[in-house]
Amino acid sequence: MKICWMKGDRIEESSGSVRLLGRKGSNSSGGSNESSRWVDGSEVVDWDEVPPWSKLHDSDGREGYGTTIRRRLVKKPKRVDSFDVEAMEIGGAHGQHTKDMSLWPTLLLAFKTLGVVYGDMGTSPLYVFSDVFSKVPIESDVDVLGALSLVMYTIALIPLAKYVFIVLKANDSGEGGTFALYSLICRYAKVSMLPNRQQADEHISSFKLKLPTPELERALKIKETLERKATLKNILLVLVLLGTSMIIGDGILTPAISVMSAISGLQGQVKGFGTGALVGVSIVVLVALFSIQRFGTSKVGFMFAPVLALWFFSLGSIGLYNIFTYDVTVLRAINPAYVYYFFKNNGKGAWSALGGCVLCITGAEAMFADLGHFSVPAIQIAFTSVVFPCLLLAYMGQAAYLMKNPHSYSRIFYDSVPESLFWPVFVVATLAAMIASQAMISATFSCVKQSMALGCFPRLKIIHTSRKFMGQIYIPVMNWFLMIMCIIVVSIFQSTTDIANAYGIAEVGVMMVSTALVTLVMLLIWQTNLFLALCFPLVFGSVELIYMSAVLSKLFEGGWLPLAFATFFLSVMYTWNYGSVLKYRSEVREKISSDLMLDLGSNLGTLRVPGIGLLYNELVQGIPSIFLQFLLSLPAVHSTIVFVCIKYVPVPVVPQEERFLFRRVCPKDYHMFRCVARYGYKDVRKEDHHAFEQLLIESLEKFLRREAQEAALELEGALTEDTDNVSVKSMDTEQHHPAGNDADELRIPLMQGQNLAGEGTSSTLQEPESSALPLALPSSYMSSSAEDPSLEYELSALREAMESGCTYLLGHGDVRAKKNSFFFKKLVINYFYGFLRKNCRGGTANMKVPHTNIIQVGMTYMV
């Protein structure tokens, strides 16, 4: 075991005596509010003020079959966890963006979606027909009409019918993407591999558990099957990670193919503009694109939206011009019979051409993945009123031109543009191609943040670029990684044809994953009629399987690239999740018993010096074993110890009034507490340890006063018949006694109503099937609690500790596989997971805390 403390810019190590470093007073230097930038740290909480007490509702008081089934489905606890007694609200920290907006803000947001969401799909006319007819020669008008009919119905079926009208409704409180679907499923069934879920989490209002319906029994069976079989949990996790990996792969391939397709227009217009020049100019444009990402989605979207609006207007108007100029009979492609004729005339070649046809829906997944940046109505309005009609006109116009000029398929887009408009259209097309990349870049950032919050991606620095919209983020490491990989792809392939082969596999793969997850959401959460729920995968899944079979035929012609990207990211994410789960289970297994704490006594077998020690750990229950290492290594410990657990729950945002849970650990004279801060994967935290410390003390004081007031109520027997009782443990015994054992628990009522002392409002946390409490405490009980000598002693001890300052106690854990483990497990844990832990963003990097206020203890976990 190794002790290290951080002093200045150095890390000093010692295996012998250890100096306790902390602030001598509350006015210690450093860590002030020197930055207003929004950064997502892994250990720092953004706290500004203390709002009201949380209130949990469970209004279903009926008995019978429906209620019984509902209890089985939601698994409501028989009593509220004692953490719920002190759930506190810290308001005003986020400025959340509500999705319920009026018409004009929604239209403005819809306008912005053009610049972020639809750039990818909007630039597909640059390369779709050129790729399709590179596999199928144009021998008659039927070939052109059949390809056009395929494109039209593909756009109508996948982006319009599937995503706009169905998948967007499967959002997780306004958040989209594969991980949002996974978190939605984890909320209703305990399928997460990390076993840190508490019964109190099910009381968070954003869980939105359903009431009994005729399909509830079926949903219950699915839920119990998923929770019972670990194999199904792993399959679900791998499916989600695979979809996320392919989205990241899209973030690499989209900029490459979009930019190269736009710049390639110069090859037929400028003499001497060859492949080398094409690659060079494309790389310059890509570097410029990724360099502006740090300004944020909102600024980029507002800047790009006018350009994309002009682009879609150009597509529609040029399409109309070509239809009436060359062949208005192209409208016959509305008849789906031409799809049949296309396959009949071309056979296997038509099947191969599907790989090019699927490129017309590239970026469809971005509508769902980028949902957190915008809103469902905004995305729906933009697609149905602008994107869909303009794309149809563009493809019809190109088809009309091809019916008169079949040999122009390789440069169909630029050849179909009137000669006088070439250069204006080229400039707009180049800008649109840059913007097209923005859709998947933003989607990649969103997916990485979600996966980090759910424990499936190494910790990275996340910058929140907007104070108004929480979903708008920037991840520097991912941004530069995507840029480097894009440059490599462009340099190696030097052609849009091979990139297109790779692009199709990534796009269809993501769509198939979404189809599978949305089907599960329909059965488990929406409780849709079984026939309708099965129609979804049968219709859309069948189409996607056909497209996948076509693009896989190009596996050795560039199709291997997205599979290589997906394999790499899947390995990284699964390794991180696997190692994190094993580490957490090891901590649970090795946590300190309550008997040992009682044997140590209130001085914990060492000296207690004034001060507050904030020990960060991942356990939601029990005393972490790392605390014992502090006791063995430090010459003294702080007079007040608070175990702080930063915990993510599978919801986008945890309401502020339901965020924090407090509990006393061990008897009163130990002065030890636990604080669990629950966050959703979309929540934002600001680096400001001063706000954290101030609010912690205020919350702790309110906890002590509340505890004393409730004890006074219990002792004086002033409970009314309709008052709810909640178990509050006098010490942390969850590991020593079963959850349902009430032998060592003190039954204390909850309070509701206004705080007469002016410290904020408070409300009731109710047990299921119980009525509300009185609005205020009787004044006699307020005075009796205020005169409690033990309370005054504890409050004075807390204030004295605060005057001496706070010290952050962090465990630096090394995870190693046991000697008798399999070779593969040793390889994954000791090397791959160890490498990721050493190179990811650590706890100290996430805190704006003076280094002299941090103590780290090294510990090895054998898993």
Secondary structure as the mmCIF struct_conf table of DSSP 4:
data_model
#
loop_
_struct_conf.conf_type_id
_struct_conf.id
_struct_conf.beg_label_comp_id
_struct_conf.beg_label_asym_id
_struct_conf.beg_label_seq_id
_struct_conf.end_label_comp_id
_struct_conf.end_label_asym_id
_struct_conf.end_label_seq_id
STRN STRN1 ILE A 3 LYS A 7
TURN_TY1_P TURN_TY1_P1 GLY A 8 ASP A 9
STRN STRN2 ARG A 10 SER A 14
BEND BEND1 SER A 15 GLY A 16
BEND BEND2 LYS A 24 GLY A 25
TURN_TY1_P TURN_TY1_P2 SER A 26 ASN A 27
BEND BEND3 SER A 29 GLY A 30
BEND BEND4 ASN A 33 ASN A 33
STRN STRN3 TRP A 38 VAL A 39
BEND BEND5 SER A 42 GLU A 43
HELX_LH_PP_P HELX_LH_PP_P1 PRO A 52 PRO A 52
STRN STRN4 TRP A 53 TRP A 53
HELX_LH_PP_P HELX_LH_PP_P2 SER A 54 SER A 54
STRN STRN5 LEU A 56 LEU A 56
BEND BEND6 GLY A 64 GLY A 64
HELX_RH_AL_P HELX_RH_AL_P1 TYR A 65 VAL A 74
TURN_TY1_P TURN_TY1_P3 LYS A 75 LYS A 75
BEND BEND7 LYS A 78 ARG A 79
HELX_RH_3T_P HELX_RH_3T_P1 SER A 82 GLU A 86
STRN STRN6 MET A 88 MET A 88
BEND BEND8 GLY A 92 HIS A 94
BEND BEND9 LYS A 99 LYS A 99
HELX_RH_AL_P HELX_RH_AL_P2 LEU A 103 VAL A 116
TURN_TY1_P TURN_TY1_P4 VAL A 117 VAL A 117
BEND BEND10 TYR A 118 TYR A 118
HELX_RH_AL_P HELX_RH_AL_P3 GLY A 119 GLY A 122
TURN_TY1_P TURN_TY1_P5 THR A 123 THR A 123
HELX_RH_3T_P HELX_RH_3T_P2 SER A 124 LEU A 126
TURN_TY1_P TURN_TY1_P6 TYR A 127 TYR A 127
HELX_RH_AL_P HELX_RH_AL_P4 VAL A 128 VAL A 132
TURN_TY1_P TURN_TY1_P7 PHE A 133 LYS A 135
BEND BEND11 VAL A 136 VAL A 136
BEND BEND12 SER A 140 SER A 140
HELX_RH_AL_P HELX_RH_AL_P5 ASP A 141 ILE A 155
HELX_RH_PI_P HELX_RH_PI_P1 ALA A 156 VAL A 164
TURN_TY1_P TURN_TY1_P8 PHE A 165 ILE A 166
HELX_RH_3T_P HELX_RH_3T_P3 VAL A 167 ALA A 170
STRN STRN7 ASP A 172 ASP A 172
TURN_TY1_P TURN_TY1_P9 SER A 173 GLY A 174
STRN STRN8 GLU A 175 GLU A 175
BEND BEND13 GLY A 177 GLY A 177
HELX_RH_AL_P HELX_RH_AL_P6 THR A 178 TYR A 188
BEND BEND14 ALA A 189 ALA A 189
BEND BEND15 MET A 193 LEU A 194
HELX_RH_3T_P HELX_RH_3T_P4 GLN A 199 HIS A 203
HELX_RH_3T_P HELX_RH_3T_P5 SER A 205 PHE A 207
HELX_LH_PP_P HELX_LH_PP_P3 LEU A 209 PRO A 212
TURN_TY1_P TURN_TY1_P10 PRO A 214 GLU A 215
HELX_RH_AL_P HELX_RH_AL_P7 LEU A 216 ARG A 228
HELX_RH_AL_P HELX_RH_AL_P8 ALA A 230 ILE A 263
HELX_RH_3T_P HELX_RH_3T_P6 SER A 264 GLY A 268
TURN_TY1_P TURN_TY1_P11 GLN A 269 GLN A 269
BEND BEND16 VAL A 270 VAL A 270
TURN_TY1_P TURN_TY1_P12 LYS A 271 GLY A 272
HELX_RH_AL_P HELX_RH_AL_P9 THR A 275 SER A 291
TURN_TY1_P TURN_TY1_P13 ILE A 292 ILE A 292
HELX_RH_3T_P HELX_RH_3T_P7 GLN A 293 PHE A 295
HELX_RH_AL_P HELX_RH_AL_P10 THR A 297 THR A 325
TURN_TY1_P TURN_TY1_P14 TYR A 326 TYR A 326
HELX_RH_3T_P HELX_RH_3T_P8 VAL A 328 ILE A 334
BEND BEND17 ASN A 335 ASN A 335
TURN_TY1_P TURN_TY1_P15 PRO A 336 PRO A 336
HELX_RH_AL_P HELX_RH_AL_P11 ALA A 337 ASN A 346
TURN_TY1_P TURN_TY1_P16 GLY A 347 GLY A 347
HELX_RH_AL_P HELX_RH_AL_P12 LYS A 348 CYS A 357
HELX_RH_3T_P HELX_RH_3T_P9 VAL A 358 ILE A 361
TURN_TY1_P TURN_TY1_P17 THR A 362 GLY A 363
HELX_RH_AL_P HELX_RH_AL_P13 ALA A 364 ALA A 369
TURN_TY1_P TURN_TY1_P18 ASP A 370 ASP A 370
HELX_RH_3T_P HELX_RH_3T_P10 LEU A 371 HIS A 373
BEND BEND18 PHE A 374 PHE A 374
HELX_RH_AL_P HELX_RH_AL_P14 VAL A 376 ALA A 382
HELX_RH_PI_P HELX_RH_PI_P2 PHE A 383 VAL A 387
HELX_RH_AL_P HELX_RH_AL_P15 PHE A 388 LYS A 404
HELX_RH_3T_P HELX_RH_3T_P11 PRO A 406 ARG A 411
HELX_RH_AL_P HELX_RH_AL_P16 ILE A 412 ASP A 415
TURN_TY1_P TURN_TY1_P19 SER A 416 SER A 416
BEND BEND19 VAL A 417 VAL A 417
HELX_RH_3T_P HELX_RH_3T_P12 GLU A 419 LEU A 421
HELX_RH_AL_P HELX_RH_AL_P17 PHE A 422 ALA A 453
TURN_TY1_P TURN_TY1_P20 LEU A 454 GLY A 455
BEND BEND20 PHE A 457 PHE A 457
STRN STRN9 ILE A 463 HIS A 464
BEND BEND21 ARG A 467 LYS A 468
TURN_TY1_P TURN_TY1_P21 MET A 470 GLY A 471
STRN STRN10 ILE A 473 TYR A 474
HELX_RH_AL_P HELX_RH_AL_P18 PRO A 476 PHE A 493
BEND BEND22 SER A 495 SER A 495
HELX_RH_AL_P HELX_RH_AL_P19 THR A 496 VAL A 521
HELX_RH_PI_P HELX_RH_PI_P3 MET A 522 TRP A 526
HELX_RH_AL_P HELX_RH_AL_P20 LEU A 530 PHE A 536
HELX_RH_PI_P HELX_RH_PI_P4 PRO A 537 GLY A 541
HELX_RH_AL_P HELX_RH_AL_P21 SER A 542 LEU A 552
TURN_TY1_P TURN_TY1_P22 SER A 553 LYS A 554
HELX_RH_3T_P HELX_RH_3T_P13 LEU A 555 GLU A 557
TURN_TY1_P TURN_TY1_P23 GLY A 558 GLY A 559
HELX_RH_AL_P HELX_RH_AL_P22 TRP A 560 ARG A 589
TURN_TY1_P TURN_TY1_P24 GLU A 590 GLU A 590
HELX_LH_PP_P HELX_LH_PP_P4 LYS A 591 LYS A 591
STRN STRN11 ILE A 592 ILE A 592
HELX_LH_PP_P HELX_LH_PP_P5 SER A 593 SER A 593
HELX_RH_AL_P HELX_RH_AL_P23 SER A 594 LEU A 600
TURN_TY1_P TURN_TY1_P25 GLY A 601 GLY A 605
BEND BEND23 THR A 606 THR A 606
STRN STRN12 LEU A 607 TYR A 616
BEND BEND24 GLU A 618 GLU A 618
BEND BEND25 VAL A 620 GLY A 622
STRN STRN13 ILE A 623 ILE A 623
HELX_RH_AL_P HELX_RH_AL_P24 SER A 625 SER A 633
BEND BEND26 PRO A 635 PRO A 635
STRN STRN14 ALA A 636 TYR A 648
BEND BEND27 PRO A 650 PRO A 652
HELX_RH_3T_P HELX_RH_3T_P14 GLN A 656 GLU A 658
BEND BEND28 ARG A 659 ARG A 659
STRN STRN15 PHE A 660 VAL A 665
BEND BEND29 CYS A 666 CYS A 666
HELX_RH_3T_P HELX_RH_3T_P15 LYS A 668 TYR A 670
STRN STRN16 MET A 672 TYR A 679
TURN_TY1_P TURN_TY1_P26 TYR A 681 LYS A 682
HELX_RH_AL_P HELX_RH_AL_P25 HIS A 689 GLU A 716
TURN_TY1_P TURN_TY1_P27 GLY A 717 GLY A 717
TURN_TY1_P TURN_TY1_P28 GLU A 721 ASP A 722
STRN STRN17 ASN A 725 LYS A 729
BEND BEND30 SER A 730 MET A 731
TURN_TY1_P TURN_TY1_P29 GLU A 734 HIS A 736
BEND BEND31 HIS A 737 HIS A 737
TURN_TY1_P TURN_TY1_P30 ALA A 739 GLY A 740
TURN_TY1_P TURN_TY1_P31 ALA A 743 ASP A 744
STRN STRN18 GLU A 745 PRO A 749
STRN STRN19 GLY A 753 GLN A 754
TURN_TY1_P TURN_TY1_P32 LEU A 756 ALA A 757
BEND BEND32 GLY A 758 GLU A 759
STRN STRN20 THR A 761 SER A 762
STRN STRN21 LEU A 765 LEU A 765
HELX_LH_PP_P HELX_LH_PP_P6 GLN A 766 GLU A 767
TURN_TY1_P TURN_TY1_P33 PRO A 768 GLU A 769
HELX_LH_PP_P HELX_LH_PP_P7 SER A 771 PRO A 774
BEND BEND33 LEU A 775 ALA A 776
HELX_RH_AL_P HELX_RH_AL_P26 SER A 779 ALA A 786
TURN_TY1_P TURN_TY1_P34 GLU A 787 GLU A 787
HELX_RH_AL_P HELX_RH_AL_P27 PRO A 789 SER A 804
STRN STRN22 CYS A 806 ARG A 816
TURN_TY1_P TURN_TY1_P35 LYS A 819 ASN A 820
BEND BEND34 SER A 821 SER A 821
HELX_RH_AL_P HELX_RH_AL_P28 PHE A 823 LYS A 826
HELX_RH_PI_P HELX_RH_PI_P5 LEU A 827 TYR A 833
HELX_RH_AL_P HELX_RH_AL_P29 GLY A 834 ASN A 839
BEND BEND35 CYS A 840 CYS A 840
TURN_TY1_P TURN_TY1_P36 GLY A 843 GLY A 843
HELX_RH_3T_P HELX_RH_3T_P16 THR A 844 ASN A 846
HELX_RH_3T_P HELX_RH_3T_P17 HIS A 851 ASN A 853
STRN STRN23 ILE A 854 MET A 862
#
